[in-house]
Amino acid sequence: MDARGLLEQMLQAGLSLASQGRDLGEQKLGVPQDGPERDAMLSGMGKGALAAGALGLLFGTKAGRKVGGSALKVGSLAALGGVAYKVYRDWQSQDAAGPVALQDPGLPVDRLPAEQAEHRSRLLLRAMVSAAQADGHVDDDERRRIQQGMDQLALDADARNFLQQELAKPADPSALASQVDSPEAAAEVYLASLLAVNVDNYMERGYLDELAKQLGLSPELVSRLEAEARAVV
């Protein structure tokens, strides 16, 4: 299975769906086409109505999931790695006291050698699927829509099997964290997971909090990752 290619495909599909959903949502909410009034409305919506779950949109697992922000900003592998890397380095440089040498965060997923990029991409796919199930319930109708999402992406047999196996597993933050080999990977896992949840849902918020704990991410770094990912583009 080409895990890197599949992850790229899923992120781009989530970007497309989120963009379409935001356009439709803006029409329904009567957002002005331009001007300061539009900017003000979109800024407020970014904290609520435009918060996206790219994987949920892609698979259709969460009816009425909010649309915008994260998926629009993190719609490619390079963007996912770039956002995580930038946020981690900025946080580390400001958190360091005095002339302390900064810890090497490791390479972003899009800059890794081929074999390592495949391994990291599988981990990020697992993170997204696990997070998408964080509310603890995927019923028959949701599974049907997941199958439709796979059909739309024209996934090969290996990719389908991988996703179906991951969907059959319970959400497990500790299992994900045990596969992380660098601060950069930890930031990427959290960011990928963020794309697949609704942070206003208490079960999904709880899942993210536990994941951050298992990954060893500080509350300040988590806040920065969320703020950067959810900024309206």
Residue frames as a rotation matrix with the C-alpha (Angstrom) as fourth column:
MET 1
0.570 0.821 0.000 0.00
0.821 -0.570 0.000 0.00
0.000 0.000 -1.000 0.00
ASP 2
-0.415 -0.629 0.657 1.20
0.590 -0.736 -0.332 3.50
0.692 0.250 0.677 -0.84
ALA 3
0.105 0.485 -0.868 0.45
0.987 -0.157 0.032 5.04
-0.121 -0.860 -0.495 2.57
ARG 4
-0.633 -0.399 -0.664 1.99
0.363 -0.910 0.201 8.38
-0.684 -0.114 0.721 1.70
GLY 5
-0.946 0.300 0.120 -0.06
0.018 -0.322 0.946 8.65
0.323 0.898 0.300 -1.48
LEU 6
-0.170 0.933 -0.318 -3.24
0.763 0.329 0.556 7.62
0.623 -0.149 -0.768 0.35
LEU 7
-0.080 0.087 -0.993 -2.69
0.863 -0.493 -0.112 10.19
-0.499 -0.866 -0.036 3.10
GLU 8
-0.898 -0.275 -0.343 -2.07
0.069 -0.860 0.506 12.90
-0.434 0.430 0.791 0.51
GLN 9
-0.736 0.669 0.102 -5.21
0.229 0.104 0.968 11.87
0.637 0.736 -0.230 -1.35
MET 10
0.004 0.770 -0.638 -7.32
0.952 0.191 0.237 11.94
0.305 -0.609 -0.732 1.81
LEU 11
-0.347 -0.197 -0.917 -6.04
0.615 -0.786 -0.064 15.33
-0.708 -0.586 0.394 2.92
GLN 12
-0.988 -0.043 -0.147 -6.70
-0.082 -0.659 0.748 16.83
-0.129 0.751 0.647 -0.51
ALA 13
-0.472 0.880 -0.058 -10.17
0.480 0.311 0.820 15.29
0.740 0.359 -0.569 -0.65
GLY 14
0.018 0.438 -0.899 -10.91
0.987 -0.150 -0.053 16.68
-0.158 -0.887 -0.435 2.79
LEU 15
-0.722 -0.358 -0.592 -9.70
0.272 -0.934 0.233 20.08
-0.636 0.007 0.772 1.62
SER 16
-0.917 0.387 0.094 -12.01
0.003 -0.227 0.974 19.98
0.398 0.894 0.207 -1.39
LEU 17
-0.153 0.913 -0.378 -15.04
0.741 0.359 0.567 18.87
0.654 -0.193 -0.732 0.62
ALA 18
-0.151 0.045 -0.987 -14.38
0.878 -0.453 -0.155 21.40
-0.454 -0.890 0.029 3.36
SER 19
-0.927 -0.230 -0.297 -14.07
0.072 -0.885 0.460 24.19
-0.368 0.405 0.837 0.83
GLN 20
-0.663 0.747 0.058 -17.34
0.153 0.059 0.986 23.20
0.733 0.663 -0.153 -0.84
GLY 21
-0.003 0.684 -0.729 -19.02
0.928 0.274 0.254 22.91
0.374 -0.676 -0.635 2.53
ARG 22
-0.481 -0.219 -0.849 -17.82
0.629 -0.761 -0.160 26.31
-0.611 -0.611 0.504 3.65
ASP 23
-0.991 0.136 0.017 -19.05
-0.078 -0.662 0.745 27.94
0.112 0.737 0.667 0.45
LEU 24
-0.313 0.930 -0.191 -22.47
0.379 0.307 0.873 26.35
0.871 0.200 -0.449 0.93
GLY 25
-0.045 0.261 -0.964 -22.52
0.999 0.021 -0.041 27.24
0.010 -0.965 -0.261 4.61
GLU 26
-0.830 -0.303 -0.468 -21.67
0.325 -0.945 0.035 30.86
-0.453 -0.123 0.883 3.86
GLN 27
-0.796 0.589 0.144 -24.56
-0.065 -0.320 0.945 31.06
0.602 0.743 0.293 1.42
LYS 28
-0.019 0.842 -0.539 -27.01
0.652 0.419 0.632 29.63
0.758 -0.339 -0.557 3.94
LEU 29
-0.018 -0.063 -0.998 -25.77
0.961 -0.277 0.000 31.94
-0.277 -0.959 0.065 6.68
GLY 30
0.827 0.439 0.351 -25.93
0.542 -0.787 -0.294 35.02
0.147 0.433 -0.889 4.46
VAL 31
0.136 -0.859 -0.494 -22.24
0.606 -0.322 0.727 35.94
-0.784 -0.398 0.477 4.72
PRO 32
0.752 0.105 -0.651 -21.46
-0.323 -0.802 -0.503 39.08
-0.575 0.588 -0.569 2.63
GLN 33
0.901 -0.372 0.224 -19.31
0.399 0.504 -0.766 38.51
0.172 0.780 0.602 -0.47
ASP 34
-0.119 -0.979 0.165 -16.60
0.725 -0.200 -0.659 40.96
0.678 0.041 0.734 0.59
GLY 35
0.163 0.100 0.982 -15.69
-0.271 -0.952 0.142 43.82
0.949 -0.289 -0.128 2.89
PRO 36
-0.713 -0.531 0.457 -15.00
-0.528 -0.022 -0.849 44.14
0.461 -0.847 -0.265 6.65
GLU 37
0.123 0.832 0.541 -18.42
-0.981 0.184 -0.060 42.73
-0.150 -0.523 0.839 7.54
ARG 38
0.751 0.077 -0.656 -17.53
-0.341 0.896 -0.284 39.47
0.566 0.437 0.699 5.78
ASP 39
-0.260 -0.946 -0.195 -14.14
-0.153 0.240 -0.959 39.32
0.954 -0.219 -0.207 7.54
ALA 40
-0.548 0.096 0.831 -15.78
-0.824 -0.234 -0.517 39.86
0.144 -0.968 0.207 10.91
MET 41
0.535 0.833 0.140 -18.38
-0.842 0.539 0.010 37.16
-0.067 -0.123 0.990 10.33
LEU 42
0.602 -0.359 -0.713 -15.83
-0.149 0.827 -0.542 34.61
0.784 0.433 0.445 9.09
SER 43
-0.494 -0.818 0.295 -13.55
-0.427 -0.067 -0.902 35.34
0.758 -0.571 -0.316 12.02
GLY 44
-0.251 0.489 0.836 -16.34
-0.947 0.055 -0.316 34.52
-0.200 -0.871 0.449 14.44
MET 45
0.760 0.592 -0.268 -17.43
-0.644 0.739 -0.195 31.47
0.082 0.321 0.943 12.48
GLY 46
0.066 -0.823 -0.564 -13.91
-0.450 0.480 -0.753 30.10
0.891 0.303 -0.339 12.59
LYS 47
-0.736 -0.321 0.595 -14.39
-0.664 0.170 -0.728 29.41
0.133 -0.931 -0.339 16.29
GLY 48
-0.292 0.715 0.636 -17.53
-0.425 0.499 -0.756 27.40
-0.857 -0.490 0.158 15.70
ALA 49
0.627 0.773 0.094 -19.47
-0.280 0.336 -0.899 26.85
-0.727 0.538 0.427 12.50
LEU 50
0.758 -0.361 -0.543 -16.38
-0.570 0.039 -0.821 26.60
0.317 0.932 -0.176 10.29
ALA 51
-0.122 -0.794 0.596 -14.33
-0.894 0.349 0.281 24.19
-0.431 -0.499 -0.752 12.43
ALA 52
0.329 0.292 -0.898 -13.70
-0.847 0.512 -0.144 21.18
0.418 0.808 0.415 10.19
GLY 53
0.121 -0.358 0.926 -13.19
-0.418 0.828 0.374 17.45
-0.900 -0.432 -0.049 10.57
ALA 54
-0.231 -0.246 -0.941 -11.61
-0.963 -0.081 0.257 16.46
-0.139 0.966 -0.218 7.25
LEU 55
-0.978 -0.165 -0.126 -11.84
-0.184 0.970 0.159 12.73
0.096 0.178 -0.979 7.76
GLY 56
-0.502 0.861 0.081 -15.40
0.280 0.250 -0.927 12.92
-0.818 -0.443 -0.367 9.00
LEU 57
0.170 0.523 -0.836 -16.36
-0.653 -0.575 -0.492 14.89
-0.738 0.630 0.244 5.91
LEU 58
-0.513 -0.495 -0.702 -14.48
-0.858 0.329 0.395 12.56
0.035 0.804 -0.593 3.62
PHE 59
-0.976 0.092 -0.199 -16.07
0.096 0.995 -0.012 9.40
0.197 -0.031 -0.980 5.02
GLY 60
-0.286 0.936 0.207 -19.40
-0.405 -0.314 0.859 10.94
0.868 0.162 0.468 5.87
THR 61
-0.466 0.059 -0.883 -19.27
0.582 0.772 -0.255 9.48
0.667 -0.633 -0.394 9.38
LYS 62
-0.620 0.198 -0.759 -20.42
0.649 -0.414 -0.638 12.54
-0.440 -0.889 0.128 11.27
ALA 63
0.004 0.710 0.704 -23.60
0.891 -0.322 0.320 14.09
0.454 0.626 -0.634 9.94
GLY 64
0.872 0.425 0.243 -23.64
0.318 -0.869 0.380 17.85
0.372 -0.254 -0.893 10.36
ARG 65
0.218 -0.864 -0.453 -19.92
0.912 0.015 0.410 18.04
-0.348 -0.503 0.791 11.15
LYS 66
0.698 0.044 -0.714 -18.65
0.037 -0.999 -0.026 21.58
-0.715 -0.009 -0.699 11.09
VAL 67
0.579 -0.352 0.735 -16.80
0.814 0.300 -0.497 22.76
-0.046 0.887 0.460 8.02
GLY 68
0.913 -0.245 0.327 -13.77
-0.081 -0.892 -0.444 24.99
0.400 0.379 -0.834 7.35
GLY 69
0.714 -0.598 0.365 -10.60
-0.685 -0.484 0.545 26.12
-0.149 -0.638 -0.755 9.19
SER 70
0.148 -0.771 0.619 -8.37
-0.430 0.514 0.742 23.09
-0.891 -0.376 -0.256 9.79
ALA 71
0.308 0.003 0.952 -9.07
0.624 0.754 -0.204 21.17
-0.718 0.656 0.230 6.59
LEU 72
0.967 0.084 0.241 -8.61
0.240 -0.620 -0.747 24.34
0.087 0.780 -0.619 4.56
LYS 73
0.614 -0.784 0.097 -5.24
-0.785 -0.591 0.186 25.01
-0.088 -0.190 -0.978 6.11
VAL 74
-0.354 -0.726 0.589 -3.93
-0.634 0.649 0.420 21.44
-0.688 -0.225 -0.690 6.36
GLY 75
0.668 0.741 -0.067 -4.99
-0.493 0.374 -0.785 20.09
-0.557 0.558 0.615 2.97
SER 76
0.673 -0.510 -0.535 -1.74
-0.338 0.431 -0.836 18.43
0.657 0.744 0.118 1.92
LEU 77
0.680 -0.492 -0.543 1.09
0.689 0.682 0.245 16.37
0.250 -0.541 0.803 3.33
ALA 78
-0.357 -0.855 0.376 3.51
0.658 -0.516 -0.548 19.29
0.663 0.052 0.747 3.03
ALA 79
-0.051 0.421 0.906 1.07
-0.393 -0.842 0.369 21.55
0.918 -0.337 0.208 4.86
LEU 80
0.886 0.399 -0.234 0.54
0.011 0.488 0.873 19.03
0.463 -0.776 0.428 7.66
GLY 81
0.335 -0.853 -0.400 4.27
0.925 0.379 -0.034 18.61
0.181 -0.358 0.916 8.22
GLY 82
-0.406 -0.534 0.742 4.98
0.474 -0.817 -0.329 22.30
0.781 0.218 0.585 7.73
VAL 83
0.348 0.615 0.708 2.38
-0.372 -0.603 0.706 23.51
0.861 -0.509 0.019 10.23
ALA 84
0.934 0.002 -0.358 3.50
0.292 0.573 0.766 20.98
0.207 -0.820 0.534 12.86
TYR 85
0.080 -0.995 -0.053 7.18
0.950 0.092 -0.297 21.83
0.301 -0.026 0.953 12.35
LYS 86
-0.322 -0.176 0.930 6.65
0.166 -0.978 -0.128 25.59
0.932 0.113 0.344 12.47
VAL 87
0.612 0.638 0.467 4.47
-0.360 -0.300 0.883 25.49
0.704 -0.709 0.046 15.57
TYR 88
0.822 -0.338 -0.458 6.84
0.558 0.641 0.527 23.17
0.115 -0.689 0.716 17.42
ARG 89
-0.174 -0.966 0.190 9.94
0.885 -0.238 -0.400 25.23
0.431 0.099 0.897 16.60
ASP 90
-0.151 0.185 0.971 8.23
-0.102 -0.980 0.171 28.52
0.983 -0.074 0.167 17.51
TRP 91
0.851 0.513 0.107 6.99
-0.187 0.106 0.977 27.07
0.490 -0.852 0.187 20.81
GLN 92
0.607 -0.677 -0.417 10.38
0.785 0.594 0.179 25.57
0.127 -0.436 0.891 21.64
SER 93
-0.309 -0.786 0.535 12.30
0.657 -0.583 -0.478 28.76
0.688 0.204 0.696 20.91
GLN 94
-0.032 0.385 0.922 9.99
-0.395 -0.853 0.342 30.84
0.918 -0.353 0.179 23.10
ASP 95
0.903 0.417 -0.105 9.81
-0.108 0.456 0.883 28.23
0.416 -0.786 0.457 25.84
ALA 96
0.298 -0.875 -0.381 13.58
0.774 0.455 -0.441 27.80
0.559 -0.163 0.813 26.15
ALA 97
0.975 -0.010 -0.220 15.14
0.150 -0.703 0.695 29.73
-0.162 -0.711 -0.684 29.03
GLY 98
0.379 -0.886 -0.268 18.36
-0.452 -0.430 0.782 31.50
-0.808 -0.175 -0.563 28.14
PRO 99
0.022 -0.471 -0.882 20.93
-1.000 -0.002 -0.024 30.19
0.009 0.882 -0.471 25.64
VAL 100
-0.098 0.021 0.995 19.73
-0.325 0.944 -0.052 26.57
-0.941 -0.329 -0.086 25.81
ALA 101
-0.897 -0.262 -0.355 20.28
-0.418 0.248 0.874 24.53
-0.141 0.933 -0.332 22.66
LEU 102
0.057 0.993 -0.103 16.98
-0.963 0.028 -0.267 23.68
-0.262 0.115 0.958 21.03
GLN 103
-0.258 -0.051 0.965 16.05
-0.095 0.995 0.028 20.03
-0.962 -0.085 -0.261 20.73
ASP 104
-0.898 -0.056 -0.436 15.99
-0.439 0.039 0.898 18.71
-0.033 0.998 -0.060 17.19
PRO 105
-0.091 0.961 0.260 12.29
-0.789 0.090 -0.608 18.09
-0.608 -0.260 0.750 16.47
GLY 106
-0.377 -0.043 0.925 13.00
0.388 0.900 0.200 15.66
-0.841 0.435 -0.323 13.63
LEU 107
-0.991 -0.071 -0.112 11.98
-0.074 -0.399 0.914 15.97
-0.110 0.914 0.390 10.00
PRO 108
-0.139 0.980 -0.144 8.44
-0.780 -0.198 -0.593 16.70
-0.609 0.030 0.792 8.78
VAL 109
0.228 0.322 0.919 6.71
0.096 0.932 -0.351 13.80
-0.969 0.169 0.181 7.06
ASP 110
0.973 0.226 0.049 7.11
0.073 -0.095 -0.993 15.28
-0.220 0.969 -0.109 3.58
ARG 111
0.486 -0.862 -0.141 10.91
-0.838 -0.414 -0.356 15.57
0.249 0.291 -0.924 4.01
LEU 112
0.265 -0.361 0.894 11.56
-0.550 0.705 0.447 12.05
-0.792 -0.610 -0.011 5.27
PRO 113
-0.792 -0.504 -0.344 13.30
-0.591 0.494 0.637 9.38
-0.151 0.708 -0.690 3.16
ALA 114
-0.338 0.747 -0.573 10.84
-0.659 0.247 0.710 7.15
0.672 0.618 0.409 1.32
GLU 115
-0.354 0.195 -0.915 10.73
0.394 0.918 0.043 4.24
0.848 -0.346 -0.402 3.79
GLN 116
-0.842 0.012 -0.539 10.41
0.516 -0.273 -0.812 6.49
-0.157 -0.962 0.224 6.83
ALA 117
-0.787 0.593 -0.167 7.78
-0.615 -0.772 0.161 8.62
-0.034 0.230 0.973 5.10
GLU 118
-0.275 0.682 -0.677 5.71
-0.251 0.629 0.736 5.48
0.928 0.372 -0.002 4.49
HIS 119
-0.497 0.027 -0.867 5.97
0.732 0.549 -0.403 4.49
0.465 -0.835 -0.292 8.15
ARG 120
-0.920 0.135 -0.368 5.01
0.126 -0.788 -0.603 8.00
-0.371 -0.601 0.708 9.33
SER 121
-0.657 0.707 -0.261 2.14
-0.670 -0.390 0.631 8.20
0.345 0.590 0.730 6.84
ARG 122
-0.282 0.538 -0.795 0.68
0.272 0.839 0.471 4.93
0.920 -0.083 -0.383 8.15
LEU 123
-0.671 -0.026 -0.741 0.89
0.742 -0.045 -0.669 6.31
-0.016 -0.999 0.049 11.66
LEU 124
-0.907 0.321 -0.274 -0.89
-0.287 -0.945 -0.157 9.52
-0.309 -0.064 0.949 10.65
LEU 125
-0.452 0.773 -0.446 -3.61
-0.441 0.241 0.864 7.56
0.775 0.587 0.232 8.86
ARG 126
-0.345 0.283 -0.895 -4.09
0.686 0.726 -0.034 5.47
0.640 -0.626 -0.445 12.00
ALA 127
-0.871 -0.028 -0.490 -4.29
0.398 -0.623 -0.674 8.66
-0.286 -0.782 0.553 14.03
MET 128
-0.779 0.602 -0.178 -7.02
-0.618 -0.686 0.383 10.11
0.108 0.409 0.906 11.81
VAL 129
-0.245 0.706 -0.665 -9.10
-0.117 0.659 0.743 6.92
0.962 0.260 -0.078 11.80
SER 130
-0.506 0.001 -0.863 -8.74
0.784 0.416 -0.460 6.49
0.359 -0.909 -0.211 15.55
ALA 131
-0.940 0.117 -0.321 -9.75
0.062 -0.865 -0.499 10.09
-0.336 -0.489 0.805 16.20
ALA 132
-0.646 0.728 -0.228 -12.74
-0.582 -0.277 0.765 9.79
0.494 0.627 0.603 13.87
GLN 133
-0.017 0.619 -0.786 -14.03
0.237 0.766 0.598 7.04
0.971 -0.176 -0.160 16.17
ALA 134
-0.857 -0.513 0.052 -13.38
0.083 -0.236 -0.968 8.94
0.509 -0.825 0.245 19.38
ASP 135
-0.360 0.793 0.492 -17.07
-0.909 -0.417 0.008 9.32
0.212 -0.444 0.870 20.17
GLY 136
-0.739 -0.111 0.664 -17.19
-0.446 0.819 -0.360 5.54
-0.504 -0.563 -0.655 20.48
HIS 137
0.053 0.865 0.499 -19.88
0.118 0.491 -0.863 4.83
-0.992 0.105 -0.076 17.92
VAL 138
-0.707 -0.134 -0.694 -19.83
-0.669 -0.193 0.718 3.89
-0.230 0.972 0.047 14.24
ASP 139
0.005 0.815 0.580 -23.19
-0.319 0.551 -0.771 2.40
-0.948 -0.181 0.263 13.24
ASP 140
-0.080 -0.003 0.997 -24.22
0.694 0.717 0.058 0.48
-0.715 0.697 -0.055 10.12
ASP 141
0.858 0.451 0.246 -25.29
0.492 -0.581 -0.649 3.62
-0.150 0.677 -0.720 8.29
GLU 142
0.651 -0.697 -0.302 -21.96
-0.578 -0.712 0.398 5.30
-0.492 -0.084 -0.866 8.99
ARG 143
-0.217 -0.732 0.646 -20.11
-0.011 0.663 0.748 2.20
-0.976 0.155 -0.152 7.79
ARG 144
0.369 0.430 0.824 -22.13
0.819 0.269 -0.507 2.33
-0.440 0.862 -0.253 4.57
ARG 145
0.999 0.010 -0.052 -21.12
-0.012 -0.915 -0.403 5.93
-0.052 0.403 -0.914 4.03
ILE 146
0.228 -0.970 0.080 -17.51
-0.495 -0.045 0.868 5.04
-0.838 -0.237 -0.491 4.80
GLN 147
-0.121 -0.207 0.971 -17.71
0.572 0.785 0.239 2.45
-0.811 0.584 0.023 2.03
GLN 148
0.777 0.455 0.436 -19.12
0.620 -0.431 -0.655 5.09
-0.110 0.779 -0.617 -0.31
GLY 149
0.784 -0.549 -0.291 -16.22
-0.463 -0.828 0.316 7.38
-0.414 -0.113 -0.903 0.58
MET 150
-0.149 -0.850 0.506 -13.76
-0.111 0.523 0.845 4.62
-0.983 0.069 -0.172 -0.30
ASP 151
0.218 0.316 0.923 -15.57
0.841 0.420 -0.342 4.08
-0.496 0.851 -0.174 -3.61
GLN 152
0.979 0.203 -0.034 -15.31
0.167 -0.878 -0.448 7.79
-0.121 0.433 -0.893 -4.43
LEU 153
0.431 -0.894 -0.125 -11.57
-0.694 -0.417 0.587 7.71
-0.577 -0.166 -0.800 -3.78
ALA 154
0.795 -0.075 -0.602 -11.16
-0.433 0.625 -0.650 4.57
0.425 0.777 0.465 -5.94
LEU 155
0.165 -0.748 0.642 -8.98
-0.935 0.088 0.343 2.94
-0.313 -0.657 -0.685 -3.29
ASP 156
-0.183 -0.292 -0.939 -7.15
-0.604 0.787 -0.127 -0.27
0.776 0.544 -0.320 -4.10
ALA 157
0.547 0.487 -0.682 -7.65
0.099 0.771 0.629 -3.49
0.832 -0.411 0.373 -2.14
ASP 158
-0.271 -0.742 -0.612 -4.65
0.780 0.204 -0.592 -2.94
0.564 -0.638 0.523 0.16
ALA 159
-0.873 -0.029 0.486 -5.79
-0.156 -0.929 -0.336 0.55
0.461 -0.370 0.807 1.12
ARG 160
0.117 0.990 0.080 -9.35
-0.583 0.003 0.813 -0.63
0.804 -0.141 0.577 1.73
ASN 161
0.414 0.000 -0.910 -8.13
0.468 0.858 0.213 -3.48
0.781 -0.514 0.355 3.92
PHE 162
-0.663 -0.731 -0.162 -5.87
0.556 -0.336 -0.760 -1.16
0.501 -0.594 0.629 5.89
LEU 163
-0.702 0.437 0.562 -8.66
-0.522 -0.853 0.012 1.33
0.485 -0.285 0.827 6.58
GLN 164
0.353 0.884 -0.305 -11.20
-0.408 0.439 0.800 -1.37
0.842 -0.158 0.516 7.40
GLN 165
0.091 -0.418 -0.904 -8.78
0.697 0.675 -0.242 -2.97
0.711 -0.608 0.353 9.86
GLU 166
-0.887 -0.451 0.105 -8.12
0.268 -0.684 -0.679 0.36
0.377 -0.574 0.727 11.52
LEU 167
-0.360 0.843 0.401 -11.85
-0.679 -0.531 0.507 1.11
0.640 -0.089 0.763 11.72
ALA 168
0.429 0.518 -0.740 -12.35
0.051 0.804 0.592 -2.20
0.902 -0.292 0.318 13.50
LYS 169
-0.407 -0.671 -0.620 -9.95
0.724 0.177 -0.667 -1.18
0.557 -0.720 0.414 16.28
PRO 170
0.641 0.584 -0.499 -10.97
0.767 -0.503 0.397 0.89
-0.019 -0.637 -0.771 19.31
ALA 171
0.627 -0.418 0.657 -9.63
-0.126 -0.887 -0.444 4.43
0.769 0.195 -0.609 19.61
ASP 172
0.764 -0.439 -0.473 -6.37
0.643 0.456 0.615 4.06
-0.055 -0.774 0.631 21.57
PRO 173
0.889 -0.415 0.192 -4.19
-0.366 -0.897 -0.247 7.15
0.275 0.149 -0.950 22.19
SER 174
0.453 -0.761 0.464 -1.54
-0.553 0.169 0.816 5.18
-0.699 -0.626 -0.344 24.06
ALA 175
0.410 -0.273 0.870 -1.05
0.585 0.811 -0.021 2.76
-0.700 0.518 0.492 21.15
LEU 176
0.844 -0.087 0.529 -0.54
0.410 -0.532 -0.741 5.68
0.346 0.842 -0.413 18.78
ALA 177
0.800 -0.532 0.278 1.86
-0.599 -0.737 0.313 7.44
0.038 -0.416 -0.908 21.14
SER 178
0.499 -0.620 0.606 3.97
-0.087 0.660 0.746 4.29
-0.862 -0.425 0.275 21.45
GLN 179
0.464 -0.277 0.841 4.75
0.844 0.426 -0.326 4.50
-0.268 0.861 0.431 17.73
VAL 180
0.976 -0.076 0.206 5.98
-0.007 -0.948 -0.317 8.11
0.219 0.308 -0.926 17.84
ASP 181
0.445 -0.886 -0.128 9.74
0.894 0.448 0.008 8.54
0.050 -0.119 0.992 17.44
SER 182
-0.690 -0.687 0.228 10.24
0.676 -0.724 -0.137 12.32
0.260 0.059 0.964 17.55
PRO 183
-0.527 0.488 -0.696 8.68
0.274 -0.678 -0.683 15.60
-0.805 -0.550 0.223 18.73
GLU 184
-0.735 0.241 -0.634 7.81
-0.652 -0.509 0.562 16.39
-0.187 0.826 0.531 15.09
ALA 185
-0.756 0.460 -0.466 5.97
0.106 0.788 0.606 13.08
0.646 0.409 -0.644 14.75
ALA 186
-0.597 0.537 -0.596 4.09
0.760 0.140 -0.635 13.78
-0.257 -0.832 -0.492 17.99
ALA 187
-0.563 0.368 -0.740 2.97
-0.221 -0.930 -0.294 17.19
-0.796 -0.001 0.605 16.73
GLU 188
-0.760 0.257 -0.596 1.89
-0.608 0.039 0.793 15.70
0.227 0.966 0.127 13.39
VAL 189
-0.750 0.499 -0.434 -0.09
0.515 0.853 0.090 12.91
0.415 -0.156 -0.896 15.07
TYR 190
-0.497 0.578 -0.647 -1.94
0.541 -0.377 -0.752 15.45
-0.678 -0.724 -0.126 17.18
LEU 191
-0.591 0.224 -0.774 -2.59
-0.537 -0.826 0.171 17.72
-0.602 0.517 0.609 14.22
ALA 192
-0.830 0.286 -0.480 -3.84
-0.279 0.533 0.799 14.85
0.484 0.797 -0.363 12.02
SER 193
-0.654 0.595 -0.467 -6.13
0.752 0.577 -0.319 13.74
0.079 -0.560 -0.825 14.85
LEU 194
-0.593 0.394 -0.702 -7.47
0.114 -0.822 -0.557 17.26
-0.797 -0.410 0.443 15.22
LEU 195
-0.810 0.251 -0.530 -8.67
-0.586 -0.342 0.734 17.16
0.003 0.906 0.424 11.60
ALA 196
-0.654 0.500 -0.568 -10.93
0.048 0.776 0.629 14.21
0.755 0.384 -0.531 12.34
VAL 197
-0.489 0.474 -0.732 -12.77
0.872 0.272 -0.407 15.41
0.006 -0.837 -0.546 15.44
ASN 198
0.235 0.584 0.777 -15.27
0.222 -0.811 0.542 17.98
0.946 0.045 -0.320 16.58
VAL 199
-0.725 -0.666 -0.175 -13.61
0.310 -0.089 -0.947 19.63
0.615 -0.741 0.270 19.57
ASP 200
-0.480 0.634 0.606 -17.01
-0.792 -0.610 0.010 20.80
0.376 -0.475 0.795 20.81
ASN 201
0.566 0.588 -0.578 -18.00
-0.283 0.797 0.534 17.17
0.775 -0.138 0.617 21.41
TYR 202
0.525 -0.376 0.764 -16.95
-0.850 -0.180 0.495 16.31
-0.048 -0.909 -0.415 24.98
MET 203
0.798 -0.236 0.554 -15.95
0.107 0.961 0.255 12.71
-0.593 -0.144 0.792 24.12
GLU 204
0.679 -0.550 0.486 -13.80
0.626 0.087 -0.775 13.83
0.384 0.830 0.403 21.21
ARG 205
0.529 -0.478 0.701 -12.31
-0.517 -0.837 -0.181 16.66
0.673 -0.266 -0.690 23.26
GLY 206
0.684 -0.230 0.692 -11.49
-0.589 0.387 0.710 14.12
-0.431 -0.893 0.129 25.94
TYR 207
0.819 -0.393 0.417 -9.83
0.528 0.802 -0.281 11.90
-0.224 0.450 0.865 23.37
LEU 208
0.557 -0.623 0.549 -7.61
0.204 -0.538 -0.818 14.76
0.805 0.568 -0.172 22.19
ASP 209
0.556 -0.328 0.764 -6.69
-0.782 -0.517 0.347 15.64
0.281 -0.791 -0.544 25.76
GLU 210
0.742 -0.266 0.615 -5.67
-0.174 0.810 0.560 12.06
-0.647 -0.523 0.555 26.47
LEU 211
0.768 -0.476 0.429 -3.75
0.617 0.368 -0.696 11.85
0.174 0.799 0.576 23.21
ALA 212
0.538 -0.573 0.618 -1.82
-0.301 -0.816 -0.494 15.02
0.787 0.079 -0.611 24.06
LYS 213
0.606 -0.272 0.748 -0.99
-0.761 0.077 0.644 13.52
-0.232 -0.959 -0.160 27.46
GLN 214
0.772 -0.280 0.570 0.21
0.253 0.959 0.129 10.24
-0.583 0.045 0.811 25.95
LEU 215
0.670 -0.518 0.531 2.29
0.566 -0.107 -0.818 12.12
0.480 0.849 0.222 23.37
GLY 216
0.016 -0.671 -0.741 3.88
0.950 -0.222 0.222 14.25
-0.313 -0.707 0.634 26.07
LEU 217
-0.296 -0.054 0.954 2.73
0.608 -0.780 0.145 17.53
0.736 0.623 0.264 24.51
SER 218
-0.855 -0.040 -0.517 2.56
0.456 -0.532 -0.714 20.54
-0.246 -0.846 0.473 26.80
PRO 219
0.148 0.978 -0.147 -0.76
0.792 -0.206 -0.575 22.43
-0.593 -0.031 -0.805 27.12
GLU 220
0.144 -0.165 -0.976 0.88
-0.265 -0.956 0.123 25.49
-0.953 0.241 -0.182 25.57
LEU 221
-0.854 -0.494 -0.160 2.08
-0.305 0.226 0.925 23.54
-0.421 0.839 -0.344 22.53
VAL 222
-0.555 0.740 0.381 -1.35
0.784 0.618 -0.059 21.95
-0.279 0.266 -0.923 22.13
SER 223
0.327 0.698 -0.637 -3.00
0.431 -0.710 -0.557 25.36
-0.841 -0.092 -0.532 22.22
ARG 224
-0.221 -0.507 -0.833 -0.63
-0.532 -0.653 0.539 26.65
-0.817 0.562 -0.125 19.57
LEU 225
-0.954 -0.110 0.278 -1.22
0.134 0.675 0.725 23.66
-0.268 0.729 -0.630 17.30
GLU 226
-0.199 0.968 0.155 -4.97
0.903 0.242 -0.355 24.08
-0.381 0.070 -0.922 17.57
ALA 227
0.318 0.293 -0.901 -4.88
0.101 -0.956 -0.276 27.83
-0.943 -0.003 -0.334 17.06
GLU 228
-0.551 -0.620 -0.558 -2.67
-0.508 -0.281 0.814 27.51
-0.662 0.732 -0.161 13.97
ALA 229
-0.921 0.175 0.347 -4.66
0.349 0.766 0.540 24.69
-0.172 0.618 -0.767 12.41
ARG 230
-0.116 0.993 -0.005 -8.06
0.950 0.109 -0.293 26.25
-0.290 -0.038 -0.956 13.02
ALA 231
-0.453 -0.084 -0.888 -7.23
0.005 -0.996 0.092 29.75
-0.892 0.037 0.451 11.82
VAL 232
0.641 0.723 0.258 -9.55
0.330 0.043 -0.943 30.77
-0.692 0.690 -0.211 8.99
VAL 233
-0.435 -0.823 0.366 -7.57
0.674 -0.027 0.738 30.97
-0.597 0.568 0.566 5.75
